[in-house]
Amino acid sequence: MSFKPISDIGEFGLIDRIAAIAAPTLDAAPGLIEGIGDDCAVYELSKSVLQLATTDLLLEHVHFDLLTTPLHHLGSKAISVNVSDICAMNAKPRYALVSIALPSKASIEFVETVYRGMSETARLYNTALAGGDTSASSAGVAISVMVAGEVEKKKISYRKGAQPGDLVCVTGSLGGAVAGLRVLMREKNIMLEHIKHGEPYDNDVMSNLSEYDEAIRRQLLPSARMDIIDFFHKQNIVPTSMIDISDGLASDLAHICKCSGVGAYIEESRIPIHSQTRHIADEFQEDAVNYALTGGEDYQLLFTLKTEQFAAIASHPDITVIGKITPEKESMLLCDIYGMNVDMKTIGGFDHFNHKK
């Protein structure tokens, strides 16, 4: 019997297969409105209120490296990436369950520092740390967080729902997280080279990283966009579809197009990219636009909106319209700076099963 490696179908292909296996179990929860396939599972609590639940896994040597990640930041990020999923459905978090697996050499201080990072960030999002589990690990640190949230039924946004003519919008700027990762990996390699050759290593060996501070912050200490959700609720804005950008603009826009049965037309010149991200891409002789399209881990919000609601977001300093939804099913075109249309599906996406940090 032959076995097919996961890399042949990628993370998203694997999720599709898992969803098919899980489908027969859904009848056990008649109040379940949305299962696998969106940022959160959605359960009907009452006629007017929905409960949301999401979970994410952070693994040492895959999602983080303890040589470049402060423990406090690690705890903070573990909470933020899950709250970001709640935000992606126009909802607010309520409580979190945290499970952590630790090697035997881990100290009490190690664990306390990680949890302080979680606690401080959870308080920022008005989220309770309500329980979880601890376990031993023989393969590094693993952190799994589940966050539950709530939203009024009339305010929820799914990945599905985008319609031709809708505006395609993003918050913040994109590509910063992968730019920060590039810098951190370079500095790590410098350190390892000095150790390998028995050379002294101190802070002077490290480049002056202050010029990269914003990109590094976006990699190590991302923030869920709760401020945008507060803005939406105050302005009575309900995006026709929404997702958080964890896998890169190209991959996450593809989710919206697939779930909504539509296409999209994006203008490269409109994609917001921080000047520091462009500077880092230039240093590595890479393309900052590709960082935005495929880098992932920005945890900004990508959403679609009816054109008549443009006035409600027009003055917001951190929301950018980058294109529109088209009727061509799952077609995604990028108009580059030369006016040429590029098929975004030909742009390689971020794959957790082929990515090492």
N, C-alpha and C positions, 0 to 999 in steps of 0.2 A: 504494500500500500504506500502510495506517495503522499507527501504532505506539502501543501503550498505555504510558503512563508508569508507572513502578514505584509511584508514590504511590497508584495505583488499587487495588493489591492489598496494599501494605504490605510490610514486611520479612519477616513470617512467610509471607505468600503467595508471595513470591519464593523463599524457602527451599524451600517445597513443590515449586515448579516445578523448581528446581535438583536436588532429590532425585530427582525422576522421571527427569530426564535422566541422572543419575549411576547410577541403579539397575542398568543392564545391565553396568556395570563391576565390580560387587561380586563376581562369580564369580571374578575374578582373585585374590582374597584369601580362600581357603577358611577361614582361621582368624579372619576378621573376624566378630565376634559382633554388634556394633552400629555402624552408620554414621551418616549424617545423621539427626538427630531427637532426639539426647540431648545432654547437656553435653559429652561426649567420644566419640570413636570408641573402640571396645573390641576388642582383639585377644587371642586366646588364645596366651599364651607357653608354657604347659605345662598339665597336667591340673589344677593347683591355682592357677596365677598368671595374672592378666590384665594386659595392658599397656593404658594409656589414653593418648590424645593429644588435645590441644585447641589451638586457635589463636584469637587475637583481634587486632583491628586498631584502632589509635588514630591518628586523623587530626587534624592541626591545623585549626582553624576548625570542626570537627565535634564531636570528642570532647574537645578541650582548646583553651585559648587561652593563648598564651605571655605575655600581659599579666597573667594572673591565676594562672598555674601555675608554681611554682618547678620548675626543671629536675630537681632531685634527686627531688622528689615525682613528677614525670612518669615517671621511670625506675622508681621503686618501684611506682607504680600499674600500669604495663605488665606487671610480673611478677605482682602480686597478683590482677589480674582473671583471669589464666589459671590460677593456682593455685587460685582459687576454684572454677573448673570441675572441677578434679580433686577437690577437697573434696566437691563436689556429688554425687560418685559413691562417697563413703565411702572414698576412696583417698588415697594420699600421692604428692607429686611426686618426680621423680628428676632430670630435667635439662630445660634450656630451650634453644631456638634462637631467636636474635633477629635480625631484619632491620630495617634502618633506612634511610629515604630522606631526604636532606638537601639543602636549597638551597645554592647555591654560597657564599652569605654566611655560612653556619654556621661557627663557629670550632672549633678543636680543644678549647678549654676547654668549649664547649657540649656537645660529644659526650662528653667525659670526665665531666662532671657528671651527665649522664643515665645513663651506664653505672655510675657509682658508686652512684646510687640503685638501679639494678637489682641490682648486686652485693651491696649491703648487705641488701636485701630477700630476695634469693635465699638468702643464707646463713641468714636467719631461718627459712626454710622447708626448709633442708637440701637445696637444689636447686642443681645445677651449671649454670653458663652454658657450654654446650658448643660453641657455634658460631653461625653465621648468615650474614648477607650485608649489604653496604652498597651504596647506590646514590645517584645524584644525583636531585634532585627539582626540578621547576619550579613546584610547587604546594604548598609548605610541607612541614612535617615529617610523616613517616608512620612509625609503628613497628608492626611485626608480630612477635608472639611466639608460639612453639609450645612447649607444655610437655608432657612425657611423664611418666606416673606408673605406679604399680603397685598392685595390690590382690589379696588372696586371693579366689578365685572365690566362696567362701561369704560374703564380706563386702560384695560390690558392691551398690550401690543404683542403680536406674534411675529415669527419670521414670515408667515404667509400674510397676505392682505395687500401687498403692493399692487398698484394698478397703473396701466399705461398713462403717461402724462404726469405722474407723481414726481416730485423733486427728490433727488438722492442727496442726503446731507450727512456730514460727519461733524463730530465735536473735536475740539483740540487740534493737534497736529499729529502726523503719522510718521512711523519709521524710527522714532527716537529710541525705542526699547532695544531694537536690534543694533542700532548704532552704539548704544552704551555697552551692549554685550561684546561687540567687536573690540572695543577699547579694553574692557576687563580681561578678555581672553588674551589680548596682546601682552598686557602687563603680567598676567599669570605666567605666560610662556617665558618672559624675561626672567621672572623669579626662578622658574624651574631650571632654566639654563645656567643661572648663577649657582644654584644648588648642585646641579649635575657636575659642574667643573670645580666645585669646592671653593668658589669665589665668595668673598663676603657680600652679604646682602642686607641692605638697610633701606630706609625710606628714600635716600638720595637716588637709588637705582630706579625707583618708580618715576615715571614722567610726572610733571606737574599736572595733575588731573583736574585742576580747577577749571580749565578751559573746556572740559567735557562734563561738567557737573550736572547739567540738565539731562543729558542723554543717560548718564549713569543712574541718576535718580529715577528715570522712567523705566529702566531695567530692574533696578533693585527695589524700588519703592513706588509702584504704580498706585494710582488712586481710582476707585470706582466713581463714576460721575453722578453721584447722588445730587449734586447741585443742579444738574440738568433735569433730573426727574422732578425735583422741587419746582423748577422753572416751568416744566410742562404742566404740572398739576395746578400751579397758580394761574397759568394762561389758558387752562382747559384745552391743552394740546394733546391729542392722542395720535401718535404716528401710525400710519397705515401698516407699517412693518418695522421691525427693529431687531438688531443683534449687536453684541459687543465685539470689538475687533480684537480677537485673541489669536487668530491664525493668519492675519494679513487681510488687507482690503479686498484683494482678488478672491480669495477663498470664501470670505464671509459674505461678500456681495453675491457670490455664486449660491450660497445657502438661501438667501432671500429670493433670488431669481428662480431657483428650483422649487422652493416651497410655494411661491406665489404664481408660478407658471408664466413668468414674464421675462423680458430682457432688460438690459440697461446700457446706457450710453454715458460714458464718463470722460471728462476733459482733464487731461494730465495737468494743464496749467492751473487748474483750480484745486488740485489736491494740496492741502496745507502741510508743508514740511518745514520744520524748525531750521533756522540757519545753522545751528550747531550740528544737526543731523547731516546737512549738506556738507559741512566742513569735514566731518568724520568720513563720510562716503568718499570724498575727494582724496583724503589721506590714504584710504585703502584701495584707491583706484576702482571704486565701485559706484553704482548708480543709486542715488538717494531715492529716486522714484521706485526702484525695485525694493528698497527697504520698506517703503510704505505699502507696496502691493503684496509682498510676500513675507515680510519680516515677522509680523505677529507680535503679541504681548503688549500692544499699546493700550488695550482696555479702554479705548474711546468708544463712543456709540455711533453706529451706522444706522441711519433710519430714513424712511421715505415719508413724504408729507404731501397732502393735497396742495395744489398751487394756490388755492384761495387762503391757505393758512400761512403763506410766505410772510405776510406783513407781521405776523406774530413772532417770527424768529429773526426778521431782517435786521433788527438793531442789536441782537445778541452778539457780543464780541467773540464768542468761542464756538459758533456754529457756522459752517461753510456749506453752501450748495455746490456740489461737484458734478452734477449731471442730472439725468432724468431716467425714468422707467419707460421702456419701449414695449410694444406688443409682441416683438419677436421672441418666442418662448426660449428662455435660458440662454439667449445670445447676449454676450457682454463685449462691448466694443470700447476701446480706449482711444480717444483722439489725442495723438501725441503733439508735441510742441511744433511739429512740422505740418500738422493738419492731416496726417495719415492715420487711418483707423487700424488699430491692432486688436486681434482677437485675444481677449484677456484669458481665455482658457488655455492659451499656449504658454502662459506665464507660470513657471513652477511655483507651487504653493508650499507652505510650511507643513511638514509631516512629523508628528511627534515620534514616529517609529523609525525615522531616518535622521533624527536630529540629536546631536550630543553637544552639551555645553562644557 
